[in-house]
Amino acid sequence: MKPRVGQMLASTVDTTTVVVVRAPGGDLEITCGGAVMTEPDQMEAATTGIPDPEQMGGSRLGKRYADDGLGVELLCTKAGEGSLAANGVPLSLKGPKPLPASD
C-alpha cells in the first residue's frame, strides 16, 4: 500500500487507529500487532487479523510514532494493545522537540 498524508488507518487486531503525518513516496506495509492496517471504511471487507504476541506492546493515544530511515510518521488517534511497525521495522515513540533557550 502507498500511504498518503492525512490517511486514517485502523488495526484489524485491536482498537488502534492512526493518521499518517509523513509518508515516503513508495509502497509501505504498516502493521499493528503484526497484522496489516486498513482504512476504517474497508474494515467490513478486511478479515480479522491474528495478533502476534511478540508485537503487542501497545500504542498510546496522542503520541507520534516514526522511523526516519523509512520516512514515515504516524499519529495515534485511538490507543490499543498492538505495537506499530512499518515494513517489519518497529516504529519508535517520537519525543517532543526541545524549545529554544530564551536567554
Helices and strands as residue ranges (DSSP letters): E 8-10, E 17-22, E 30-32, E 35-36, G 40-42, G 53-55, E 64-67, E 72-78, E 84-86, E 89-90, E 92-93
